[in-house]
């Protein structure tokens, strides 16, 4: 087996800095109100002379302007579990240790590649989320945890080399029971190598079985004994803003961050999201809810951000925003869209599903429809909005209900509808010259008489409902150079009626 350990030495501070990209000197403080001390400091604060363990009063005497925020243990726990959910993408065996995450990766390397590649993927994910880290690998989770405490990037890939890698680890960083780590240096035992060479009976008499069990878990003689972590079925993340926000534009950065977190969580679950809610929190407990719904599950971070921003842009803020919260409960399985092996679309072409969702976000749910086919051959009745037609859902070219000699005409009545080419001009060689834009109803084609490109094709149909039509259809070019589909009365080339436009 091979275990990876991710140590998160600045979890609390990174959780704050990721929502404050341009923070000045900032520290986290903890302890009694009258004796608070610094537990974490960012780079600007350290360069100004502030350091961990320093009393807040001493720091204020040294530096007049800096931000001091309370150390939030609940927030640290939330970020810890969130990153475990992200790591779940790479392994089904994930466990939590203090300020660290361990995951079994020997089977994962068959999917993601050798350890250096998998390590690089883990680091890229953590860096994109804004969390500093150290990563090591070892045959046991506890050994990986110990090694991550003394170095970054070390990889012990076989059990035979594990004891050698542990030889020089100081006892103070061995993560063994506290009673032993405090007493052993006074006995002249300062490294794990020295400790592992001592007689076990003497260690048992002096420190009990707890120390021996810890050593056996470290070397793999005993099972790790860790609780498995499972991601929750609901994503619920809240970002408290540093100041009151009065316009939508100032919410773009936290929105990008929170939707990126949702995408990382979904990748860990190997799932997607179809509905989620943005909650904008105001004073006195007031909330503005912004629902975001998709037609199909999605998890691409840029897509989720664009959709949420499109919905957010339509909101009028009643009051300043103090916090943003994203809740996603509808998390169905996600199936990536397939592409042809020889797909000739440009690399930056937007898939139709993403284009559709962006249009819905920008224009509203009712502005974009899926077309449905009908069995009526009249062009103005050949299309319907999906869900409003008695036919099945989905759009097909048969929705136009026209045929060429290779395709039979639909039969809505007791006798056949007729669409036939007349002998005056040959039909063009291209397949079914039908416009992509059909008008809801024909309208007069004004202006100079068009130039006929092909046709006519005669349509005789509609006798079963009293709406019988008899028309000669042509592909024409207008005086402005536009290609149109138009008809006139049988045998005539005047009184043109426009039916649709070609792209």
N, C-alpha and C positions, 0 to 999 in steps of 0.2 A: 504494500500500500504506500501511497505518497500523499502527504497532507501539506496543504498550503496554509500559512498563517498570515493574516493581514492585521498588523498592529496600527492603531489609530491614535497616535500620541497627542494630537491636538484636536480631539473630536469636539469638545465644547466650543473652543475658539473658532474652529472652521465652520461650525454650524451658525455662528454669528456673522463671520466675515463673508460667507457666500451670499448673504443678502445685503451686504454693505461693501460694494466693490471699491469705493473710494474712501474708506475709513482712514482717519488720522490715527494718532496714538490711542490705543484701546487696550483695556485690561479687563479681566474677569476677576471678581473678588468674592471671597467667602469668609465665613466665620461670624462671631458675634458682632452686633451692630457697632459696639464701641471698640472693637479690636479686629476689624476686617483686614485681611491681607491678600496680596495678589496671588492667584493660582495659575494665571495664564496671561501672556502679554504678546501683542503682535510685534512685527518687526519695527515699526515706527516707535512704539513705546520702549522697546529694548534699546534702540539707538539713542533714545533720550535719557537712558540711565535707569529705567524702571526694570525690575526683575521679579521673578517668582519668589515668593516668601517674604517680600517686602511689605511692611505695614502700609495701608492706604494713606494714613496720615503722613508718613515719611515721603511717599510718592508725591502727594499733593504739595509738600514743601519743596520738592525737587523740581516738579513740573506743574505749572499753573493750569495748563489746558490739556486735558485728555478725557476720554470717555471711560467711565468705570461702570460695568454692568454686573449684576449678580450672577454667580455661577448657577446654572439651571440644571439640576440633576435629571428632572423629567425630560427636558429637551435632549440631554445627552443620551438617555435611554431610547428615545424615539429615533434619533439619528443612528444609533447603534443597530437597532432592529431594521431600520430602513436599508442600511448598507448590507445587512445580512440577507435581506430580500433581493438586493441587487446581485450578491454573490451566488444566490440560489440558481442563477442562470447557468452557472458553470458546474454545479454539482448538486445532487439530491441529498448529500450528507453535509450539512452545515450546522455548526454549533457556535455558541457565544461564550467567550471568555472575557475577563475584565479588559476593556478597551481593546478588544481584539476579536477577530472572526477566524475560525478554522474551517477548512473544507477539504474533503477527500477528493483528489484530482487524478488518481491513477487511471480510472475508467474514463474520465473526461478527456484525457489526452488523445484517446482514440477518435474523438469528435473534433477537438479544437487544435490538435497538433501537439508537438513536444513541449516540455515545460517552458523553455524560453519564450515560445510564442504565446502560451497560455498566460504566463506571467506578464507579458507585454499587454495583453488584452485586459487583464485585471487592473494594471496600472493606468491604462488609458481611460477606463471607466471611472476610476476613482478621481483621476485628475480632472476629467470633464465635469464631475459633480462638485469639485472644489474641496476635496478632503486629502490632506497630507497623510502619508502612510509609509510603512516599511513592510516588505514582503519577503518571506523565506519559505523553504520547502524542506521537509524531512519525513522519514518513514513513520513517525508518530506525531499526533497533534501537539502533545505537550513539548516534545523536542523542538518542533517548529516554533512554538510559542516562546520557548527559552531563547532560541537562536535569534528570533526577531527582536528580542530585547537588547541584544548586543551588537547586531549588525543588520545591514539591509542588503537583500539580494543573494544571500547565501543559499545554496541548494545542496542538500545532502540526499542523494537519490537512492542509496542502497543501505540496508541495515548494517552491512559490514563496516561502513565508514562512519556510522552514527557515533559510536563511543569516541572515536578519534576527534570528531567535530565538537563533542561536548567537553573534552579534556580541559580546555583553557577557560571555560566559562566561570567567572567569579561566583562564589557562593551567594553574594549579595544580589546577583541577577539570575539565580537559578530557579526562582519561583517555587521553592520548596516551602514546607511549613515554617511559619515565622519563628517558632521556638528554636528550630534547628539552625536557621540562617543567622540568628542572633548569637547562638552559643558556639557554633563551629569555628568561626575565625579566632575566638579566644583559645581554642584547642590547637591552633596552627593549621586548620583545614581551610584553605582559602579558594580552592577551585573544585569543580565537579570531578575532575580527574582524580584528585586526591581522595575525595569522598567515595567514589565508586571503587577504589582500591582497598577500602577498609573492610575488616571482617563484619559480616552482617549480624552475627550474634551480639557483638559489642554495640552496634548501632541500635539493635532492638532493645537491649537492656537500658541504654542511655536515653533514647528518644521514642521508643515504642514502635508499633507496627505502622503508624501513620507515615513516618519518613520512608520506610522500606517500600510501602505501597506507592508513594510518590515517585521514588526512583524507578520502580518496576514499570509504572505507567510511562515514565520518561523514556525508558529504553525499549519498551514494547513487550516486556515480560507479562504485563497485565493489560486487559482491555482499557481503553481510554476512559470509559465511564462518563461520557458527556451526553447531555440531553440534546436531541435533534431539534433543530429549528425549522418551522414551517411558516411561510409567508401568510399573512392574514388574507381573508377573502374580500376585504374592503380596503380601499386606499383612502386614507384620510390624513391630509397634511395641511398644516396651518403655518403661515408666515406672518409674523408680526412686523409691521413696517416701522422704520425708525422715526418717522414723523408723519403728521397728517397729510394725506394726499388728496388734492382737490380736483385733479383732472385725470382723464383716462390715460394720457400719454405717459404719465409718471408711473403707471402700473405695468408698463410693458416689461421692464426688467424682472420684477418679481413674478410676472405671469410666465415669462420664458423659463425662469428657474423652476417654478412649480410644475409646469407641464413637462419639462425635461425630467424632473424627478418621477413623474407619473410614467413616462416612457421607460425609464430605467427599471422601475418596479415591474412594469408589464413584461419587459424582456426577461426579468428574473423568473416570472411565473410562466413564461412562454405563452402569454395570452394577449388579448387586446381589450379595448374599451369601446363601448357603443354609446354610453351616456355618462355624463358627469355634470356636476354642478359647481360653479364658482360662487362662493359666498363672500361678499364684500362687507366687512364689519364696520359699523359706525359707532358713534357715542350712544350711551344708554341702551346698549344691547340691540340696536336696530341693525337690520341686515338687508342687503340687496342681493337677491339670488339671480344668477345668470345661468340658465340651463344650456347645455351643449349636447346635441344629439347627432349621431351619425347613422347613415343607412347601413353600413357594414362595420365590423370591428376594425380598429386601427391602433397602431402603437408607434408610428414614426414620430419622433419628437418635433421636427419642424412642422409636420402636418397638424399635430395636436395644438401646437402654439398658434398656427395660422387660424385654425377653426375657432379656438377660444378667443383670439384677438378680434376676429370678425364679429363674434357675438358681443364682445365687450365694447366695441366701438359704437354699437347701437344703444348703449346704456347712457342715460342721463343721471349723473350722481346727485342724489338728493342732499347728501352731506359728505364731509371729508371721510376718507377711508383710513381706518386704523390698522386693519389686518386683512389678509386674503386667505381663504381656506378652499381647498379643492377636495371634493368627496366623490368617489367613483365606486358604485356598487354593482353596476352591470358590467361584468368582466367576462365575456364569453371567450371561447377558444379563438385563436388567431391563425388564419391560414394565409401565408404570403401569396400574393398574386404571381402566377407563372408567366414566363415570357418565352417566346420562341427562341430556339437555338440561334437562328439567323435573323433575329429581330433587327430591322433596318431603321428603327426610330432613333432620333438623335439621343445622345447620352443624357442630355438635360431635359428630355421630353417628359411632361407631366402625365402620369397614368390617368385614365379617364375617371377612375374612382376618386382620386385626390382632386382633380379639377371639379368634379361634381360637388364634392363637399366644400371646397372653397367658394364656389358660386352660391351654395346654400347659405354659408356663413355670411357672405357679403350681401346677398340680395334677399335672403329670407327663405324659409322652408317652402313657401308656396310659389316661389319664383322659378324653381327647377322641377321638372316632371320627367318621369320615365314614360316613354311612349308604349302603347299597347297596340296590337294588331286587331283588325276587325275583318269580317267576311264581306263587307260592302265594297264593291269595286269602284264606286264613285269617289274620285280623289278627295273631295271635301269631307268625305265620311270614312276615309280609309285609315285614319289614325284616331286614337283616343288616349286619354291620360290613364296610365295603369291604375287599376282599382276601380275605374268607372266604366269598364267595358265588360261585357259578358264573356269575352274570350279570356284566354290565359294571359298571364303577365309576360312582359318582355317585348322588346321591339325586334322586328325582323323586316327584311326588305319586302316580304310578302304582304306587309301591311298596306302597301299601295294597291294591292289586288289587281295588278295589271300583269299581262303575260306577253311573252314573245312566242313564236311558233314552238319553242322547246318546252313551254310551261303551260299547263292547263289553267283555265280561268276558274275561280271559285264559283260554286253553284249555290247561291242563297235562295233561289226560287225553284220553281218546277221546270223552268227552261233555262238554257245556258245564257249567261251574259256574253256579250260579243265585243271584243276589241280586236280589230283586224286591220292590217295595213292595206291602204288603197293603192291602186296601181300607178297613180300619177308620178310619185317619187319613191325611190327605194329607201328603206329604213337604214340608218347608219349601222356600221359594223360593230360598234361598241355594245356591250351588254346593257339592255334595258335603260335607255337614256331617261332616267327619272330624276326630278330635282330633289335636292336634300331639304329644301324649304318649301313646303306646301302651305298655301294660304288657307285660312279657315273657310273662306268662301271666295269664289271667283270675283274679280273686279275688272272693270274696263281697262284695257291697255291703251292709254292716251298717247298722243303725239303722232309722229310720222309712222307710216305703215312699216312693220318690222321686215327684216330679211329672213326668209325661210331657210333653215339649215337642214331640216329633215322632216319627213312626214308626208302626208297625214296618216294618223292612226285613228280609226273610228271606234267610238265607244257608244254602245247602245245597251242600256241597263236601267234598273230602277222601277220596272213596271209593277212590281209586287206591292209597293206602298204608295202609289200615286205620284212618285217623284221621278218619272221616267225621263231620261236624258238621251239625246242623240247628238254627238259632237265629233268633230274632226280635230285631233290634237297635233300640234307641230312643235318642234324645237326651233326657236327663232332668236334673232339677234336684234336688239333695239337700236335706236339711233345713237344711244350713249355707249354702245358696245357690250351691253349686258346680255347674258344668255338666259332665256326664259322659256317656260313651258306654257303655251297658250292654245286656245281653241276658238273655233268659230262654227257657224252653222254648217251642216253637211253640204259639200259642193261649193262653198263660198270661201273667199279669202278677204273678208271685211267684217267689221263689228267684232274685233278681237277681244277676247276675255282672258285675263291673266290668271293662271292656275298656280304657278310656283316659279321659284328662281333656282338656277344652278349656281353652285359655289364658284 
